Amino acid sequence: MGEDKNKPYDLEKRTLYFAKAIIHLCKKLPRNTINIELVRQLVRAAGSVGANYREANEALSKKDFAYRMRVTRKEAKETTYWLELVLEANPGFGNDIDHLSQESRELRNIFSSIIDKSK
């Protein structure tokens, strides 16, 4: 990954910024029955990316690290899924959602690389 000034290399910061950006998007979405459920799921998944990454960094063993990194990657993939559904329900937010979906995919790829290298 080339260093982008808008994307900190420190993955703890990057995952925190990602979760915050998801929260900011969700605050802009109209409140309706569909969005309430989608937002709940999206915020939970996006927040779990950074939380699980931090847990992986504090892992007690190599096996524990690998497991927690796989959970982190799974949460990033789940976040992409929820973003796709939010876009379906809110097509007017395409630019914001596309940017966040790209970041989610990039994070997932980074976590996959870390998992591969830790084997």
BAFI-3210 file (N, C-alpha, C; in Angstrom, 3 decimals, decimal comma, padded with zeros to 6 digits):
// residues 119
n [1|2|3|4|5|6|7|8|9|10|11|12|13|14|15|16|17|18|19|20|21|22|23|24|25|26|27|28|29|30|31|32|33|34|35|36|37|38|39|40|41|42|43|44|45|46|47|48|49|50|51|52|53|54|55|56|57|58|59|60|61|62|63|64|65|66|67|68|69|70|71|72|73|74|75|76|77|78|79|80|81|82|83|84|85|86|87|88|89|90|91|92|93|94|95|96|97|98|99|100|101|102|103|104|105|106|107|108|109|110|111|112|113|114|115|116|117|118|119]
n.u [000,844|000,713|001,672|-000,856|-001,789|-004,254|-004,898|-004,016|-001,080|-000,901|-002,775|-004,545|-005,363|-006,379|-008,527|-010,120|-010,722|-012,153|-014,441|-015,510|-016,105|-018,110|-020,073|-020,557|-021,653|-023,981|-025,387|-026,283|-028,167|-031,623|-034,070|-035,775|-037,810|-036,390|-033,743|-033,060|-032,605|-030,589|-028,555|-027,970|-026,840|-024,694|-023,091|-022,368|-020,861|-018,789|-017,577|-016,636|-014,507|-012,202|-012,132|-011,703|-009,283|-007,592|-007,756|-006,487|-003,905|-003,201|-003,050|-002,572|-001,210|000,217|-001,710|-004,067|-003,788|-004,008|-006,635|-008,131|-007,474|-008,686|-011,338|-011,451|-011,060|-013,388|-015,353|-014,798|-015,497|-018,210|-019,040|-018,808|-020,887|-023,171|-022,945|-023,511|-026,223|-027,208|-026,686|-028,459|-030,876|-030,601|-029,920|-029,047|-026,802|-024,564|-021,836|-020,557|-020,925|-019,650|-016,978|-016,518|-017,018|-014,899|-012,755|-013,346|-012,960|-010,222|-009,139|-009,918|-008,351|-005,800|-005,873|-006,137|-003,660|-001,975|-002,811|-002,032|000,758|001,302|001,202]
n.v [-001,181|002,074|005,062|007,159|010,430|010,874|008,515|006,999|005,124|003,702|001,212|001,028|003,667|004,148|002,319|003,351|005,931|005,084|003,844|006,111|007,659|006,115|006,436|009,200|009,223|007,725|009,400|011,294|010,031|009,556|009,084|006,227|003,236|001,226|002,240|002,498|-000,128|-000,949|000,913|000,300|-002,274|-001,709|000,165|-001,398|-003,489|-002,015|-000,750|-002,973|-003,770|-002,178|-002,647|-005,416|-005,578|-004,258|-006,035|-008,211|-007,235|-007,428|-010,076|-013,268|-015,403|-016,810|-018,260|-017,207|-014,572|-014,983|-015,953|-013,741|-011,841|-012,964|-012,682|-009,903|-009,367|-010,584|-008,918|-006,551|-007,344|-007,844|-005,254|-004,065|-005,384|-004,396|-001,723|-001,851|-002,490|-000,219|001,665|000,753|001,375|004,087|005,735|008,306|008,828|007,860|008,688|009,103|006,553|004,884|005,648|004,804|002,076|001,361|001,847|-000,071|-002,431|-002,142|-002,268|-004,885|-006,304|-005,653|-006,869|-009,517|-009,893|-009,614|-011,834|-013,909|-013,550|-014,159|-016,832]
n.w [000,000|-000,987|000,653|001,546|002,138|003,292|004,475|007,226|008,024|010,361|011,483|013,618|014,014|011,457|011,255|013,246|012,234|010,025|011,196|012,441|010,182|009,069|011,053|010,752|008,168|008,652|010,367|008,591|007,056|006,161|008,719|008,911|008,893|007,516|007,277|009,979|010,906|009,085|009,642|012,296|012,051|010,305|011,731|013,902|012,646|011,369|013,559|014,860|013,303|013,933|016,707|016,917|015,557|017,338|019,481|018,305|018,178|020,797|021,258|022,825|021,818|018,798|017,443|018,545|017,637|014,828|014,670|015,648|013,725|011,501|012,259|012,277|009,550|008,560|009,656|008,276|005,716|006,131|006,705|004,186|002,886|004,317|003,644|000,910|001,015|002,324|000,357|-001,609|-000,384|-000,168|-002,604|-003,236|-001,766|-002,908|-003,555|-001,036|000,096|-001,765|-001,430|001,222|000,942|-000,706|001,054|002,993|001,513|000,950|003,550|004,217|002,367|003,300|005,831|005,008|003,822|006,051|007,523|005,790|005,834|008,439|008,737]
ca.u [000,000|001,436|001,164|-001,763|-001,850|-005,564|-005,071|-002,867|-000,522|-001,226|-004,083|-005,462|-005,957|-007,139|-009,809|-010,919|-011,233|-013,148|-015,677|-016,057|-016,687|-019,379|-021,015|-020,935|-022,580|-025,250|-026,094|-026,866|-029,217|-032,974|-034,518|-036,981|-037,728|-035,331|-032,426|-032,763|-031,992|-029,329|-027,567|-027,575|-025,942|-023,498|-022,254|-021,835|-019,817|-017,654|-016,905|-015,968|-013,245|-011,138|-012,087|-011,060|-007,881|-006,888|-007,643|-005,452|-002,607|-002,945|-003,229|-001,682|-000,453|000,137|-003,005|-005,045|-003,623|-004,567|-008,087|-008,675|-007,319|-009,729|-012,583|-011,333|-011,309|-014,805|-016,129|-014,612|-016,315|-019,602|-019,283|-019,039|-022,239|-024,160|-022,846|-024,239|-027,656|-027,490|-026,729|-029,721|-031,967|-030,310|-029,053|-028,519|-025,570|-023,615|-020,425|-020,082|-020,925|-018,602|-015,689|-016,427|-016,915|-013,523|-011,915|-013,627|-012,265|-008,776|-008,837|-010,036|-007,166|-004,655|-005,986|-005,834|-002,196|-001,403|-003,113|-001,163|002,145|001,464|001,139]
ca.v [000,000|003,344|005,893|008,219|011,367|010,799|007,194|006,753|003,787|003,074|000,601|001,343|004,976|004,042|001,662|004,295|006,937|004,405|003,721|007,465|008,073|005,383|007,119|010,479|008,904|007,266|010,565|012,052|009,259|009,782|008,101|005,487|001,878|000,466|002,760|002,249|-001,466|-000,968|001,707|-000,476|-003,349|-001,114|000,739|-002,520|-004,168|-001,104|-000,582|-004,228|-003,879|-001,611|-003,293|-006,720|-005,362|-003,957|-007,290|-009,023|-006,685|-007,833|-011,528|-013,977|-016,406|-016,681|-018,820|-016,203|-013,464|-015,374|-016,018|-012,385|-011,174|-013,488|-012,020|-008,529|-009,397|-010,911|-007,714|-005,612|-007,853|-007,613|-003,816|-003,828|-005,884|-003,456|-000,502|-002,101|-002,389|001,195|002,324|000,358|002,099|005,530|005,933|009,672|008,899|007,010|009,094|008,809|005,107|004,306|005,909|003,933|000,695|001,187|001,747|-001,370|-003,443|-001,984|-002,814|-006,343|-006,792|-005,513|-007,911|-010,795|-009,954|-009,851|-013,232|-014,745|-013,429|-014,664|-018,312]
ca.w [000,000|-000,991|001,728|001,140|003,267|003,915|005,060|008,098|007,951|011,631|011,259|014,713|013,682|010,214|011,522|014,034|011,293|009,199|011,987|012,615|008,902|008,967|011,951|010,133|007,085|009,216|010,920|007,482|006,397|006,687|009,720|008,566|009,435|006,840|007,652|011,395|011,005|008,324|010,379|013,477|011,602|009,713|012,786|014,676|011,874|011,158|014,838|015,194|012,562|014,757|018,023|016,762|015,202|018,594|020,228|017,653|018,570|022,182|021,314|023,743|021,070|017,338|017,062|018,944|016,693|013,529|014,820|015,775|012,430|010,614|012,673|011,801|008,097|008,383|009,958|007,158|004,605|006,506|006,565|002,758|002,622|004,837|002,829|-000,338|001,306|002,601|-000,950|-002,254|000,273|-000,190|-003,773|-003,277|-000,975|-003,623|-003,459|000,319|000,309|-002,613|-000,772|002,397|000,455|-001,158|002,246|003,601|000,697|001,167|004,875|004,125|001,658|004,212|006,846|004,343|003,664|007,387|007,862|004,960|006,281|009,799|008,717]
c.u [000,882|000,847|000,370|-001,933|-003,193|-005,809|-003,865|-002,395|-000,814|-002,647|-005,053|-006,137|-006,849|-008,494|-010,717|-011,527|-012,334|-014,483|-016,326|-016,716|-018,022|-020,439|-021,482|-021,899|-023,954|-026,062|-026,793|-028,041|-030,581|-033,354|-035,841|-036,783|-036,619|-033,958|-032,071|-032,073|-030,655|-028,219|-027,067|-026,553|-024,621|-022,556|-021,618|-020,679|-018,578|-016,878|-016,129|-014,648|-012,094|-011,010|-011,378|-009,601|-007,057|-006,723|-006,573|-004,069|-002,222|-003,058|-002,163|-000,831|-000,600|-001,225|-004,131|-004,997|-004,291|-006,093|-008,689|-008,533|-008,357|-011,089|-012,585|-011,647|-012,785|-015,683|-015,987|-015,465|-017,802|-019,963|-019,570|-020,448|-023,300|-024,126|-023,593|-025,748|-028,065|-027,570|-028,030|-030,892|-031,819|-029,413|-028,446|-027,209|-024,439|-022,158|-019,833|-019,921|-019,833|-017,230|-015,495|-016,330|-015,501|-012,579|-012,117|-012,917|-010,754|-008,367|-008,898|-008,813|-005,918|-004,697|-005,700|-004,332|-001,517|-001,615|-002,179|000,279|002,377|001,455|002,518]
c.v [001,234|004,240|007,061|009,124|011,306|009,471|006,878|005,306|003,016|002,522|000,826|002,682|004,861|003,379|002,540|005,363|006,343|004,304|005,092|007,958|007,366|006,068|008,434|010,259|008,567|008,410|011,372|011,333|009,591|008,689|007,501|004,039|001,058|000,942|002,499|000,898|-001,527|-000,229|000,938|-001,548|-002,788|-000,566|-000,370|-003,197|-003,278|-000,873|-001,821|-004,401|-003,395|-002,288|-004,644|-006,593|-005,068|-005,210|-008,189|-008,543|-007,065|-009,344|-012,185|-015,033|-016,134|-017,182|-017,826|-015,005|-013,791|-015,408|-014,614|-011,599|-011,683|-012,874|-010,574|-008,449|-009,667|-009,683|-006,661|-006,040|-007,627|-006,130|-003,464|-004,255|-004,874|-002,144|-000,664|-001,992|-000,948|001,971|002,000|001,166|003,616|005,873|007,335|009,839|008,089|007,392|008,766|007,306|004,444|004,473|004,967|002,463|000,398|001,034|000,401|-002,492|-003,363|-002,556|-004,333|-006,947|-006,717|-006,624|-009,293|-010,968|-010,243|-011,318|-014,162|-014,731|-014,009|-016,184|-018,919]
c.w [000,000|000,073|001,152|002,354|003,989|004,620|005,924|007,995|009,233|011,514|012,418|014,453|012,456|010,450|012,372|013,123|010,421|009,954|012,199|011,330|008,667|009,836|011,333|008,969|007,657|009,817|009,826|006,834|006,993|007,685|009,243|009,010|008,788|007,304|009,107|011,549|010,276|009,071|011,597|013,096|011,077|010,768|013,616|013,928|011,717|012,448|015,244|014,452|013,444|016,105|017,932|016,344|016,460|019,447|019,621|018,061|019,992|022,364|022,181|023,042|019,576|016,838|017,377|017,994|015,361|013,584|014,842|014,464|011,434|010,968|012,175|010,312|007,813|008,626|008,854|005,964|004,885|006,367|005,108|002,371|003,075|004,064|001,506|-000,118|001,630|001,290|-001,678|-001,684|000,158|-001,374|-003,879|-002,507|-001,616|-003,460|-002,090|000,525|-000,528|-001,983|000,415|001,993|-000,021|000,036|002,930|002,832|000,877|002,522|004,851|003,429|002,538|005,256|006,243|004,186|004,994|007,783|007,082|005,447|007,672|009,865|008,810]
res [m|g|e|d|k|n|k|p|y|d|l|e|k|r|t|l|y|f|a|k|a|i|i|h|l|c|k|k|l|p|r|n|t|i|n|i|e|l|v|r|q|l|v|r|a|a|g|s|v|g|a|n|y|r|e|a|n|e|a|l|s|k|k|d|f|a|y|r|m|r|v|t|r|k|e|a|k|e|t|t|y|w|l|e|l|v|l|e|a|n|p|g|f|g|n|d|i|d|h|l|s|q|e|s|r|e|l|r|n|i|f|s|s|i|i|d|k|s|k]
***
